[in-house]
Amino acid sequence: MVKNSGARLKVQFWGVRGSIPSPPDSVELERRLRSILKMVHNRQFVDEESIEIFIDNLPKEQRYFVGGNTACVHVQIADKHLIFDAGSGIRKLGESLMHSEFSEGKGTAHIFISHTHWDHISGFPFFQPAYVSGNRVLLYGVHNGLEQRFNSQQEDEYYPVSLSAMGANIEFVQLRKDETIDLDGVKITNKMLNHPGGSFGYRVEFNGRSLVYATDSEYTNMTKTKIDSYLQFFKNADVVIFDGQFTEDELVEKENWGHSTLIHGIDFAHEANVRHLILFHHDPSYSDEKLHEMIKEGRKYVKKNGFNKKLKISLAIEGIELTI
């Protein structure tokens, strides 16, 4: 069993964008500075402490950049590290883990891969714990040939260090579709989603708490049976991390691209009694301002349709932590 049976799920976002990394640029910085300077107009700061207090109380949309790294979410349950996808965000996660047992070659990382499109695996060659002898890195996936896919991206045509040259003990675990595995009391179930090339979501359950990671999926032209299967996957989840890359208008233009909208996520969350819906896999062309506006529109949609007012809707932001 997990060493601390009363442990909760600590969730942190390390990569939240889709398709390709898109770091904030000077235009985004200037927009942020203008907004903050308006807030400090005629305000006096008497010392360093007053400045720190002001910064600490800034709203999230001013204090944090949403972030430009691609998909990577870390879930820690006591001493167990679950990582969902290995996009570019896993590099910074690896740096953080190197301040723990991973620096001594005593760490174990369980990495669950939704699919092997670039934005979900390109960060793995930069994951520092995988270079430390003694560490265990287990890569789980439902796709056949997962090991070959990871090997291929580290062939010398693309990257100077091969997978076999990384110092950690790297293992590939083949999952069956819809399988539930048990990692010392932590149950992880996969679910096939609708995405070109195939993608899989994961539901984590531990000690009466649950989280669903469901990125890269499109929910159009579905039968009632298919809709019901997704509702069952999301049912009563404390948190659902949901791919809402497109707006409703864009979804019409980009049908069959394999992504969804926040509105679809809200509808599912309402029907499945989800407590907290988190918008994820942000379009690389979207500004932070647009993403925050999408959340506001989503909350208006909830109110307009008389949905459960207790449903929390938020934006996945790099560095943000939550506890379930």
C-alpha positions, 0 to 999 in steps of 0.5 A: 500500500501507499506508505501514507494511507490517508494521503491526498492527491497533490496535482501540479501542472508543468505543461498545459499547451497543445500542439507545440510549445509557445512561450510568452513573448514581449507582446504578452509581457507588455500587455501584462505590465500595462494592466498591472501599472493601471492597478498601481496608479497613485498607490505608494509602496513604503517598503519591500514588504508592501511590494510583496503583499501587493504581488501576493494579492494579484489575481491569477491572470495578472500574477501568472503566465498561463505557460507555454510548455506542452502536456505534463501533469504530476500527481503525487500521492504520498511517496508515489509519483504519477506523471501524465504525458511527457511533453516539454513540461516534463523537463522542468518537472524533472529539475524539481524532482532532482531535489528529492530522492531522484538525485540519489538514484532512489526514485520511481516515476510512473509516466502514463502516455496518452498518445505519442504525438510530438507535444506529448513525448518530446520532453522525455529526452530532457527528463533529468531523473532518467539519466540517474543510475538507480532510478526507475522510470516506468512508461505506461501506454495502450498503444502497441510499439510504445518502446519503439516510438520512444526509441525512434525519437532518440535516434541520432538523426534527431537527438544525440543520446539514445534511450539505451544510454540513459542511466535509469532503469527504463521500463515499458508497461503495455496496458490493455484497453479499458484495463485498471491497474493497481499501484499499491492501492492507487487505481488507474483506469484507461479509456480510449478517446477520439483522436487521430492515431488514438489517444487514451485518458486516465482515471486515478482513484485513491482513498475515495478521491478521483481525478480524470486526465482526458486530453486530445479527444473530440466529442462530435457525432457520437452515439448515445452509447458512446456518450454514456461511456464517457459519462461513466468515465467522468462520473463523480470525479473530483477533478477532470482535466479536459482538452478544450483547445477550440472554441465552438466556431473553431470546432466546426472549421477543424472537425476531425482534428481530435480536440474539443471545447470548454462547452463540451467539457461543461456539459459532460461535467454537469451530466457526470456530477464532476466537482471541478473542471479544468481547461487544458491543452490550450491552443498555442496561438491563444493569448493568456487574455483569451484563455481567461476570457474563455473561462469567463464565458464558460461560467456564464454558460453554466449560469445561463443553463441553470447548471450546478452552481457548485461546479468549479471551472478553472484554467490549467496554469503552469506551476499551479498546485491543487490538492484533492 
